[in-house]
Amino acid sequence: MKSDFVIALTQLAAERNLPKEIVISAIEAALASAYRKDTIASGQNISVKLDPGSGDVTVQILKTVVDEVTDPETEILLGDAKQIQRGAALGDVISTSSIPHSAGRIAAQTAKQVVMQRLREAERDLVYQEFIERVGEVFPVTVQRVEPRHVVVDMARGEAVLPHSEQMSSERYRQGQKFKVLLRSVERTPRGTELIVSRSDKDLLRRLFEMEVPEIYNGAVDMVAIAREAGSRSKVAVRARQDGVDPVGSCVGLRGVRIQNIVNELQGEKIDILEWNKDIARFIANALNPAQVMRVELDPVTNTAIAVVPDRQLSLAIGKEGQNARLAAKLTGWSVDIMNSTDAEAAALERARIAAEIAALEAAEKARREAEETDPAEEQAVEEQALSDEDSLLVAADSSDDQEELVEETTEETETAEIVEEDTTPERSPEEVAAEEAAIMAELQREEEELQAQLEAEEREREAEQEAMSAEATSLRNLPEDIWTIPTVPGQAEPSGIRFAEDIDGLRGGVTARRTRRNASEQSTQTPAAAARGGRRRGRGRPGRRRR
């Protein structure tokens, strides 16, 4: 009995991968639940103790110490409790007696169900306690089944869920497929502990670099920033913490071996590794790699950067559907605008023009404010001058009354002259206005007649040119009629249809006849001596071939 119980206990703990203490505790709880449903201990508080060495089970009845008993099955007086246990006090729970270990069939089935339930709960708690401290680590998994909303994968201690939002867009999963995932979170649910894993998290890329690059793992190279679009492209900014270490070369490895292992694990995802720089402009230029950046203009107020690239590399800097620029913005934390050199120069000229206009407006406003500030002083000076003039006039008036009378008479004469001049200003009569309008109309009519005469002269010149051209054209009609007559062969009737070259005198007989006639005419014109020389030349010619 002892050996059988120990073997079964050890086997159960090994199958469930649980400690023996947890299995024993589950069995004790199951037996206690079974005895509570038994008729012998119905309604009583039962405690079960299991001896793992011998396999013996002890069932005890527990009661609470009180002053006045209301439920004899669960309560006991203080005096009775002290007889059982000397140090008992009010509120303590003591073991009063034990009952024989003889459970029925129903109690045994209940105990079995409780044991299985407690073991499942223990497994869930154990899984939660194990993985809650390992969030952010990488685990190798195997695909168990593919469902519409998620993929269930098998980990070392249980199942994990790969949601659709954590999957790579370029991957297609199948049963039995193996890959590495990042443990994203551990959650408690009514169904138990649920493990959420990810293939699209950028920390997965960081952990893979730590596994493949020893310089990153030991801290010689630091991964400053990561921007990732899972399944398509990623950018990683690195820097060296030790002198003499090439951060980019360390990540790439000899002939690209290190980076190639990471690319293969991520199903061909492209990875750009660049060097981090504390100069933001230089860092942004590196982030736009592989495009060559001419310059970077920063606006710290709006956290915006304008990168100027050559005209031919504008599309390369932007990337497919803006991916390169988008990843550069995520990596640097700046809003990056990309412009070609032509547009950048035009924008710079426009900004310079606007700045000049603003400066001119500010200068004008400043001058206006300065003028407003000086106006009160000028007004005060004018008032002082007026007061001094008034004092001088009063002094002059007191000294000479005659001069004042003379000034008044002169003023009256001046006003009278102005009134007379205004009265004598002539006004134009209607007849003068009509005469002026008639003169204007006559001038317009004269100009119209001159224009008409000029148009008629041009018309006559064009007619003269057309007559000269028609005269040249009619000169062909004055040729003699016999120019179109073709001489015919004597003694031949006039043909009624088309004439051929044989019908024309001098062309009959073809080329051979014409050559014979030409030779005959040449011989008739030669002298006898020339004819003799020609005969001798022909006689000295090449002898003919002999007949066989």
Summary of the structure (lengths in Angstrom):
residues: 548
radius of gyration: 61.4
end to end distance: 141.2
largest distance: 187.4
contacts: 1378
relative contact order: 0.03
helix: 55%
strand: 19%
